[in-house]
Amino acid sequence: MICLWDSQNSWDFSKPREPCGPEPAEAWAALGLSRPPPEAGPALHRARREVPPCLPPRVSLPPVLSRRCVHSKASVLGDPAPRGRPQEVEILDAKTREKLCFLDKVEPHATIAEIKNLFTKTHPQWYPARQSLRLDPKGKSLKDEDVLQKLPVGTTATLYFRDLGAQISWVTVFLTEYAGPLFIYLLFYFRVPFIYGHKYDFTSSRHTVVHLACICHSFHYIKRLLETLFVHRFSHGTMPLRNIFKNCTYYWGFAAWMAYYINHPLYTPPTYGAQQVKLALAIFVICQLGNFSIHMALRDLRPAGSKTRKIPYPTKNPFTWLFLLVSCPNYTYEVGSWIGFAIMTQCLPVALFSLVGFTQMTIWAKGKHRSYLKEFRDYPPLRMPIIPFLL
């Protein structure tokens, strides 16, 4: 800090300087001295000769005498916004760069979720779930829990908005996806009219494997419905509404295709008979139990209402020991269940459904595996995304 004394006991760089003369007596009185100490005489006279006449000698003055001071650092570099002072936030359209909203006096500790709520007040058509705010028009979306003062922004924060489209809750999506196949399969199993012909209306198959397949298929989707309601904890509350049509087409369409052939009056049982069915049933049951165990382990890993992420590790449950080798064993068990169901029914549509499901779950597993490696430095190096030692 550089402070200059003028004849009016004030500090100002804008006025021309006059010779300051001797130090004011008040300054020495404030320091408890009636006049400069004798030992300071030579040094004081030498300082007067060396310092320009408009500047006083370097004497520490009390705060009372320092009326106005100019910070040289602030005048040259610009003073950053002090912590705790309200900030300004402007929200621009990420595509057109048009200013959509200007928020004044936003608290520095405000989260992105709170900023979204403020933005909704001026644009009610964009509720918080369909907003994506980012620091760069093509960058990643900021998380709802991110705090404004911790972001790399200045006094006026510029955020870019993208519309995610109409949203729907994950619970609603899952319930719709899983209830459809359960209902559709039973229509074919009970052979309701207009499917196989009048003489087969409400008749029953003579093959035991057909009834067993219906039990397994129904158990799988009832389990999924119950897990959606009581087990799963979602990191994101919603998903785009358009996805529900794509997902339902996949699940409902394959369910109808599989059920049509398995429950067809001309259906033939597996080639190796009861032995093939028993082996496939054992695979299906084991994988269903494993899938449920993994879902429970993941649920216990995240407290209710929290979005914290931790490294999943095996528990005392033997079905969770697959975590030693795989990042997403729930997908591994899911694929195993459908492979067992395909072996049990020896039906081509089931095999194709298993292949498509395996492809999609492999993509998801690889994405989660990369996320784990990026987020946790001590992530177990032996793990693979979905298949131990291979994939």
Disulfide bonds with the S-S distance in Angstrom:
none
